[in-house]
Amino acid sequence: MAEPAAGGSIELFHGLPSLALSLPNGDRLRVLLHGAHVVSWVAAGRERLYLSPRSAFDGRSAIRGGVPICFPQFNQRGPLPKHGFVRNLPWVADVPPVLTSEAARMSLRLPASAATQQFWPQAFELTLTMELRPACLQLTLDVHNRDLVPLNFTGALHTYLAVDDIAAVQLAGLEGQPEWDALMDRHGRAAGPLRFQGGFDRVYDAAPQALVLRDGQQRLRIEQSPGWAQTVVWNPGADLAAALPDLPADGHAHMLCVEAAQVMQAIAVPAGSTWQGWQRLSVS
């Protein structure tokens, strides 16, 4: 087990070691060392991330919900395990959190090791930095290429957002963006704010402006850095949800994934260089 960061303490969450950040206004964040997996973000008195109650918290399997890190492969678009391997490995908490009256920040890192080299020979290090401000969370992934050759990767911050009722949700901001419907294998452009009835799995060219998720009276602003070329929007729908063993039959009704992603073309990080990409969520 990793040592706790100075100024923080490790607490068990479903039996797995975790770290927490909190602000004086009551906003708080919890992240597991397993996968650097953010499992909870409470802002303005409400949980903003969906976490399946059927997730396997066994320290080996991927967890359904929160914010999994997909790296260095998105989905099954390559020879590695689905969505890569870093979400299933223990990360290191060895940097003290930074705490002020208005913000809290901490980082976890994953260096190359014998465990990563079982999957991938690349020399690398990942850092996930979590910055919590009132009604705002920013997650920043740094990819450090420690090798003598370029590092090529695809991936995502695979964010599961909590919603009251997917049938009433609207996602605005992608209008006019090139769209690939993965379920129909059809290319087009997004027309109007997105609504969700049945399964939904589409990849968009990232929009230059923020997206706005409307969930009843709730509004969430979603932004991503230009380093991520795509935005993935996914909901399994009732049929797939019923077939997924780690998701309740009605789980699809209470979640929507909006992911800062790199799907279609790999990012190349030169030897000795660092790539950075972030996603920012703000309650409005």
C-alpha positions in Angstrom: 0.0 0.0 0.0 1.3 3.5 -0.8 2.1 5.8 2.0 -0.3 8.7 2.6 0.6 12.1 1.2 1.8 14.5 3.9 -1.2 16.5 5.3 -3.6 13.8 4.1 -4.6 10.4 5.4 -5.6 7.2 3.6 -9.1 6.0 4.3 -10.7 2.8 3.1 -13.5 3.1 0.6 -15.3 -0.2 -0.2 -12.1 -1.8 1.2 -9.7 0.1 -1.1 -7.3 2.9 0.0 -8.5 6.4 -0.9 -7.6 10.0 -0.3 -10.1 12.9 0.1 -10.1 16.7 -0.4 -12.6 19.1 1.1 -13.4 22.8 1.1 -14.9 24.9 3.8 -18.1 25.3 1.8 -18.7 21.5 2.0 -17.5 20.6 -1.5 -15.4 17.4 -1.4 -13.6 14.9 -3.6 -12.5 11.3 -3.1 -10.0 9.4 -5.2 -8.8 5.8 -5.0 -5.1 4.9 -5.2 -6.4 2.0 -7.4 -6.3 3.5 -10.9 -6.2 7.1 -9.6 -9.9 6.7 -9.9 -12.0 9.6 -8.8 -15.1 8.0 -7.2 -16.9 11.0 -5.7 -17.3 14.8 -6.3 -19.8 16.6 -4.1 -20.5 20.2 -5.2 -23.3 22.5 -4.1 -24.6 19.8 -1.8 -25.1 17.2 -4.5 -23.1 14.2 -5.8 -22.0 15.0 -9.3 -20.5 11.6 -10.4 -22.3 8.4 -10.9 -20.8 5.3 -9.3 -22.4 1.9 -9.8 -23.3 0.1 -6.6 -22.4 -3.1 -8.4 -18.8 -2.1 -9.1 -16.2 -4.7 -8.2 -13.9 -3.1 -5.6 -11.4 -6.0 -5.6 -8.3 -4.0 -6.4 -7.9 -5.8 -9.7 -10.9 -5.0 -11.8 -12.0 -1.8 -13.5 -14.6 0.2 -11.5 -17.9 1.3 -13.2 -18.4 5.0 -12.7 -16.6 8.0 -11.3 -13.7 9.0 -13.6 -11.6 6.1 -14.9 -8.4 7.0 -16.8 -8.2 5.2 -20.2 -4.6 5.0 -21.2 -2.6 4.2 -23.4 -5.5 2.8 -25.5 -9.1 3.9 -25.9 -11.6 1.0 -25.8 -10.5 -2.0 -27.9 -8.8 0.0 -30.6 -5.5 -1.8 -30.3 -3.7 -4.9 -28.8 -3.9 -3.9 -25.1 -6.7 -4.6 -22.6 -9.9 -2.6 -23.1 -9.2 1.1 -22.2 -5.6 0.2 -21.4 -4.2 -0.9 -18.1 -3.5 2.1 -15.8 -7.0 2.1 -14.3 -6.3 -1.3 -12.8 -2.9 -0.5 -11.2 -2.1 1.2 -7.9 -0.8 4.7 -8.2 1.5 6.6 -5.8 0.5 9.4 -3.4 3.9 10.9 -2.4 3.3 14.7 -3.0 1.7 16.7 -0.2 -1.7 18.2 -1.0 -2.0 21.9 -1.4 -4.8 23.4 0.8 -6.0 27.0 0.9 -9.3 28.6 2.0 -10.5 28.6 -1.6 -8.9 25.6 -3.3 -7.5 22.2 -2.6 -5.2 20.2 -4.9 -3.4 16.9 -4.9 -1.7 14.6 -7.4 -1.2 10.9 -7.9 1.4 9.4 -10.2 2.1 6.1 -12.0 5.7 5.4 -13.0 6.6 2.7 -15.4 7.3 -0.6 -13.5 7.5 -4.3 -14.0 3.7 -4.2 -13.7 3.3 -1.8 -16.6 6.0 -3.5 -18.7 3.9 -6.7 -18.7 1.5 -4.8 -21.0 3.7 -2.1 -22.7 7.5 -1.6 -23.0 7.4 2.2 -23.0 9.2 4.1 -20.3 6.7 6.7 -19.0 5.1 8.4 -16.0 1.6 9.6 -15.6 0.4 12.3 -13.2 -3.2 13.0 -12.4 -3.7 16.4 -10.7 -7.1 17.1 -9.0 -8.0 20.7 -8.3 -11.1 21.4 -6.2 -12.6 24.9 -6.1 -16.1 25.9 -5.0 -18.5 24.3 -7.5 -15.6 23.4 -9.8 -13.4 20.3 -10.4 -10.5 20.2 -12.8 -8.7 16.9 -13.6 -5.4 17.2 -15.4 -3.5 14.3 -16.9 0.2 14.7 -17.6 1.9 12.1 -19.8 5.7 12.2 -19.4 7.7 10.3 -22.0 10.8 9.0 -20.1 11.9 7.0 -23.1 14.4 7.5 -26.0 11.6 6.9 -28.6 8.3 8.7 -29.1 5.3 7.7 -27.0 2.0 7.2 -28.9 -1.3 6.9 -27.0 -5.0 7.2 -27.2 -7.2 7.5 -24.1 -9.8 9.5 -22.2 -10.9 10.9 -18.9 -14.0 8.6 -18.9 -16.3 10.8 -16.8 -19.6 9.3 -15.5 -21.9 12.2 -14.6 -24.8 11.7 -12.2 -28.2 12.7 -13.6 -31.7 12.4 -12.1 -33.4 11.1 -15.3 -31.5 10.5 -18.6 -34.8 10.9 -20.5 -35.0 14.6 -19.3 -31.3 15.4 -19.9 -30.1 17.8 -22.6 -26.5 18.3 -23.6 -25.8 21.5 -25.6 -22.6 22.8 -27.2 -21.8 20.1 -29.8 -24.2 21.5 -32.5 -22.6 21.3 -35.9 -19.6 19.3 -34.8 -18.5 16.2 -36.9 -20.0 13.1 -35.3 -19.4 9.4 -35.5 -22.3 7.2 -34.3 -20.5 4.1 -33.1 -23.7 2.1 -32.8 -24.8 2.7 -36.4 -21.3 3.2 -37.8 -22.5 6.4 -39.4 -20.8 9.8 -39.8 -22.6 13.1 -39.8 -22.9 16.3 -37.8 -24.6 16.9 -34.5 -27.9 18.6 -35.0 -29.3 20.6 -32.0 -28.8 19.8 -28.4 -28.4 16.1 -27.7 -31.2 14.1 -26.0 -31.1 10.5 -25.0 -33.5 7.7 -25.7 -32.0 4.2 -25.8 -28.4 3.4 -26.2 -26.1 6.3 -27.2 -22.4 6.0 -28.2 -21.0 8.8 -30.3 -17.6 10.5 -30.9 -17.5 14.2 -31.7 -14.8 16.5 -32.8 -14.2 18.6 -29.6 -16.2 21.8 -29.6 -14.3 25.1 -29.1 -16.8 26.3 -26.5 -18.0 24.7 -23.2 -20.8 22.1 -23.2 -23.8 22.6 -20.9 -25.5 19.6 -19.4 -29.1 20.4 -18.3 -30.6 18.0 -15.8 -33.9 19.4 -14.6 -33.0 22.6 -12.8 -29.4 21.6 -12.6 -26.7 22.9 -15.0 -23.2 21.6 -15.4 -20.6 23.3 -17.6 -18.1 20.9 -19.2 -14.8 22.1 -20.7 -11.7 20.3 -22.0 -8.3 21.4 -23.1 -7.4 21.6 -26.8 -5.0 18.6 -26.4 -8.0 16.3 -26.4 -9.2 16.1 -30.0 -12.6 14.4 -29.3 -15.5 14.3 -26.9 -17.2 11.0 -26.4 -20.8 10.9 -25.2 -22.1 7.5 -24.0 -25.1 6.0 -22.3 -25.7 2.2 -22.4 -29.5 2.4 -22.7 -31.8 -0.1 -20.9 -30.9 -3.2 -23.0 -27.1 -3.0 -22.5 -27.4 -1.9 -18.9 -29.4 -5.0 -18.2 -26.6 -7.1 -19.7 -23.7 -5.4 -17.8 -23.0 -7.3 -14.6 -21.5 -4.3 -12.8 -24.4 -1.9 -13.5 -28.0 -2.1 -12.1 -30.7 -2.6 -14.6 -31.8 1.0 -14.2 -28.3 2.4 -13.9 -28.4 3.9 -17.4 -31.2 6.2 -16.2 -29.0 8.0 -13.7 -25.7 8.5 -15.6 -24.3 10.1 -18.7 -20.6 9.8 -19.8 -19.1 12.9 -21.3 -15.4 12.2 -21.9 -12.4 14.3 -22.9 -10.9 11.8 -25.3 -8.4 11.0 -28.0 -9.9 8.2 -30.1 -9.3 8.5 -33.8 -5.6 9.3 -34.0 -2.9 8.7 -31.5 -1.1 11.5 -29.8 2.7 11.4 -30.3 4.8 12.6 -27.3 8.5 13.1 -28.3 11.2 11.5 -26.3 11.8 13.4 -23.1 8.7 15.5 -23.5 5.3 15.9 -21.7 1.8 16.1 -22.9 -1.0 17.6 -20.8 -4.8 17.4 -21.1 -7.6 18.4 -18.7 -11.3 18.3 -18.2 -13.1 21.0 -16.1 -16.6 20.6 -14.6 -18.4 23.6 -13.1 -21.8 23.8 -11.5 -23.8 26.8 -12.7 
